[in-house]
Amino acid sequence: MNEEPTDITEGISVIEDDGETVIIEVSEENYQRDLAAGLDRDEVLKPGRHTLKRGGFLKRHPELKPRKKTA
């Protein structure tokens, strides 16, 4: 039997997003649902607020430059 894909944003709220930093909040219900679905504890964010940075890879590796696309 095919199951419908789970909406991963359910139970996760974006608190702040300034384009570089995103603060999200994960509900206890979402955390427990993911564990009940078979995900391991190390695969899901714990309940609470989490601060994430966008574009960190190139900041950590300035020697890598994005290539310009040619038409």
C-alpha positions as CSV (number, residue, x, y, z in Angstrom):
1,M,0.0,0.0,0.0
2,N,1.3,3.5,-0.9
3,E,1.3,6.1,1.8
4,E,0.9,9.8,1.1
5,P,4.2,11.7,1.7
6,T,4.3,13.4,5.1
7,D,4.3,17.2,5.1
8,I,7.7,17.8,6.8
9,T,6.8,21.4,7.6
10,E,3.8,20.4,9.8
11,G,4.8,21.1,13.4
12,I,7.7,23.4,12.4
13,S,7.3,27.1,12.6
14,V,9.6,29.7,11.1
15,I,10.1,32.3,13.9
16,E,12.5,34.6,12.1
17,D,14.1,34.7,8.6
18,D,16.3,37.6,7.6
19,G,17.7,35.9,4.5
20,E,20.9,34.7,6.2
21,T,19.7,33.3,9.5
22,V,16.6,31.3,10.0
23,I,15.1,30.5,13.4
24,I,12.7,27.6,13.5
25,E,10.7,26.0,16.3
26,V,10.0,22.2,16.3
27,S,6.9,21.1,18.3
28,E,7.0,18.1,20.7
29,E,4.2,16.5,18.6
30,N,6.2,16.8,15.4
31,Y,9.2,15.2,17.1
32,Q,7.2,12.3,18.5
33,R,5.5,11.8,15.1
34,D,8.8,11.5,13.3
35,L,10.1,9.0,15.9
36,A,6.9,7.0,15.6
37,A,7.4,7.0,11.8
38,G,10.6,5.1,12.3
39,L,13.2,7.9,12.1
40,D,16.2,7.6,14.5
41,R,16.7,10.2,17.2
42,D,19.8,11.5,15.4
43,E,17.8,12.1,12.2
44,V,15.3,14.6,13.7
45,L,15.6,18.0,15.3
46,K,14.7,17.9,19.0
47,P,11.7,20.0,20.2
48,G,12.5,23.7,20.7
49,R,14.1,26.5,18.7
50,H,17.0,26.0,16.3
51,T,19.1,28.7,14.6
52,L,20.3,27.8,11.1
53,K,22.6,29.8,8.8
54,R,22.1,30.0,5.0
55,G,25.1,30.0,2.6
56,G,27.6,28.8,5.2
57,F,29.4,26.5,2.9
58,L,31.1,29.2,0.7
59,K,31.9,31.2,3.8
60,R,33.7,28.2,5.3
61,H,35.4,27.5,2.0
62,P,36.3,30.9,0.4
63,E,38.8,29.2,-1.9
64,L,35.9,27.7,-3.8
65,K,34.3,30.2,-6.2
66,P,31.0,29.6,-7.9
67,R,31.3,29.1,-11.6
68,K,29.6,31.5,-13.9
69,K,27.2,29.8,-16.3
70,T,27.7,30.3,-20.0
71,A,24.9,30.1,-22.4
